[in-house]
Amino acid sequence: MASAALELMGFFLGLLGMLGTLVATVLPYWQISAHVGSNIVTAVDNMRGLWMECVYQSTGAFQCETYNSMLALPSDLQAARALMVISIVLSILAIAMATLGMQCTLCLESSGGVKSRVAGAGGVLFVFAGFLALVPVAWTTHEVVKTFYLPNVPQSMKYELGECLYTGLASALISMLGGGMLCVSCCEEQEGGRGRRHGGGYPYPVGGGISSTGVRTTSQTYRNPTLQVGGINTPSRGQTLIRSASGSSESGTHGAQRARKPTAAGYDITGYV
């Protein structure tokens, strides 16, 4: 039960991290113009993202312009685009694999340990996707901070950290945490030796043995508790439950049991396997 709860927690954390990464990738709030020094006019705010550059005016007008050429962009921006998109794709694959491998689903029920390994693979993909999203966020944060403190950069060209950087950082960490929970739950499941929702059969009664004819038999005694004489329980003759493990001797055993069927009060139970 503990591993199932850990799996659900890891799955929802990974899903939340994927949604946050998607939001951080689409929105343009990666860099926001800094109002420092002589650039104290706040009537216009410039914002830059991975796909577009936007301008917000104090009158409420909001205009965005996408980057016209992909090849003309800086190499770090192209790499950030690629890493964020790959992170989202890996997160989607991780969600699909974790859904198949979790204990609360009915998929891969008869596959034994394959179900736990599929969930563990989904956790690994979550961790890898979070790491890929963390790289461009950390690199962009480093570039913004380094550019802000350069003395030769005009103050009107300086930017501050945008909301998408914080969202991307939190989403990457949440994805890695959720993937780690999935991996830990699967490791606990395999080390504990417990199966995953296997259908259990009915065990054989104790006292089994092998007869001289090579037929495995299992005997149990059943007595009728309702037969009493003078307030004292009258023990009845025990009836024998015989299970045959050999299909070839089934008919002979069946005939012998009919011949030995007692007439005393009690239950006569004869079964064959």
C-alpha positions, 0 to 999 in steps of 0.5 A, a space after each residue: 500500500 505504501 508503494 502504491 501511494 508513493 507511485 501516485 504521488 510521483 505520478 502527479 508530481 511528474 504530471 505537474 512538472 510537465 504542465 509547468 514546463 509546457 507553460 514556461 516554454 510557451 510564455 514569453 516571460 523569460 527576460 523582462 526589461 530592467 528599470 534601473 538608472 536612467 531607464 526608469 520609465 515604466 510605461 513600456 515593458 519589454 519581454 523576451 521568450 523562446 519564441 517571441 518578443 513582446 511589448 506591454 504598454 501602460 495603456 493596456 496594449 500588448 503586442 508580440 512578434 515572433 522571431 522570423 528566422 530560426 537560423 538567425 537566432 543565437 545558438 543558446 536560444 536554439 539549444 534552449 528551444 530544443 531542450 525544452 521541447 525534448 523535455 516535454 516529449 519525454 514527460 509525455 512518454 513518461 506519463 504514458 509508461 507510468 500509467 501502464 506500470 502503476 499498481 492502480 491500473 489494470 494494464 500488464 496484469 499478467 506480466 509479473 515483474 514487467 509492470 514494475 519495470 515499466 513504472 520504473 522506466 517512466 520514473 527515469 524518463 521523468 528524471 531525465 526530462 526534468 534535467 533537460 528542462 533545468 539546463 536551459 533555465 539555469 543557463 538563461 538565468 546565468 546569462 541574464 545575471 552576468 549581462 545585468 552586471 556588465 558595465 559596458 552594457 547600456 542600462 536600457 538593454 539590461 534584463 531581469 529574471 522573468 516569471 518563466 525562469 522561476 516556473 521552469 526551475 520549479 517544474 524541473 525540480 518537481 519532475 525530477 522529484 516525481 520520477 525519483 519517487 516512482 523509481 524508489 517505489 518500484 525498487 521497494 516493490 522488487 526488493 520486498 518480493 511482493 507481486 503486483 496484483 496477481 490473481 491468487 488461487 486456492 491453496 491445497 489443504 495441509 497433510 498432502 502426500 503421495 500414495 503407493 500408486 504414485 497419486 498425490 492425495 490430500 486427506 481431511 476429516 470432517 465430522 458432523 457437529 449436530 449429532 449428539 446423544 444425551 448431550 454428549 457429542 458422538 464422534 462420527 467416522 471421519 471422511 477422507 478428502 482425496 485429491 488426485 494429481 494424476 489424470 490417468 488414474 482418475 477413473 480407478 480412484 473414483 471407483 474405489 472411493 465409491 466402493 469405500 463410501 461409508 454409511 455413517 453420519 457425516 459429510 462425504 467429500 471427494 474431489 479430484 484435481 
